Amino acid sequence: MKVLVLSPARRQVYPLVPVLDELHRRGHQISILTLPSELSLMESRGFLAAPIAPQIESIGLKDYLDRSCTH
């Protein structure tokens, strides 16, 4: 199986790493598009890694400001 992950932020990819490690250990091909600063770490785990587009990287993520509940 081939697995493709798109992660424009560190906090989005790190929770997935244990699952991706296990899939890779079982012989699946993991490809990840992520921040350039994360490429060497992902490659060291055996994943195929490429940088996300600069246009995506330049978008200021502010999802941490969103509330998940209204009370």
C-alpha positions in Angstrom: 0.0 0.0 0.0 1.2 3.5 -0.7 0.3 6.2 1.9 0.5 9.9 1.1 0.5 12.5 3.9 0.3 16.2 3.5 1.3 18.1 6.6 1.8 21.9 6.4 2.5 22.1 10.2 4.6 20.2 12.7 1.7 19.7 15.1 -0.3 17.9 12.4 2.3 15.3 11.4 3.8 14.3 14.8 0.7 12.6 16.1 0.7 10.5 12.9 4.4 9.4 13.1 3.8 6.3 15.3 1.2 5.0 12.8 3.3 5.9 9.8 6.3 4.1 11.5 4.2 1.0 12.0 2.9 1.0 8.4 6.5 1.5 7.1 7.7 -1.4 9.3 5.0 -3.6 7.7 6.3 -2.8 4.3 4.1 0.1 3.1 5.5 3.0 1.2 5.1 6.3 3.1 5.4 9.6 1.2 5.0 12.9 3.0 4.8 16.5 1.9 5.8 18.7 4.8 7.8 21.7 5.9 11.4 21.8 4.5 12.7 21.9 8.1 11.1 18.5 8.7 12.4 16.7 5.6 15.6 15.2 7.1 13.7 13.8 10.1 11.0 12.2 7.9 13.7 10.8 5.6 15.6 9.4 8.5 12.5 7.3 9.4 12.6 5.8 5.9 9.8 7.9 4.4 9.9 9.5 1.0 9.8 13.2 1.9 9.3 16.4 -0.2 8.7 20.0 0.7 5.2 21.5 0.5 4.8 24.3 -2.0 6.1 27.7 -0.9 2.6 29.1 -1.4 1.2 26.8 1.2 4.1 27.3 3.6 3.6 31.1 3.4 0.0 30.9 4.6 -0.1 31.8 8.3 -1.8 29.0 10.1 -4.0 30.3 12.9 -6.2 27.3 13.5 -4.9 27.2 17.1 -6.9 30.3 17.7 -10.2 28.6 16.7 -12.4 27.3 19.5 -13.6 23.8 19.4 -16.6 24.4 21.6 -19.0 27.4 22.1 -19.6 27.4 25.9 
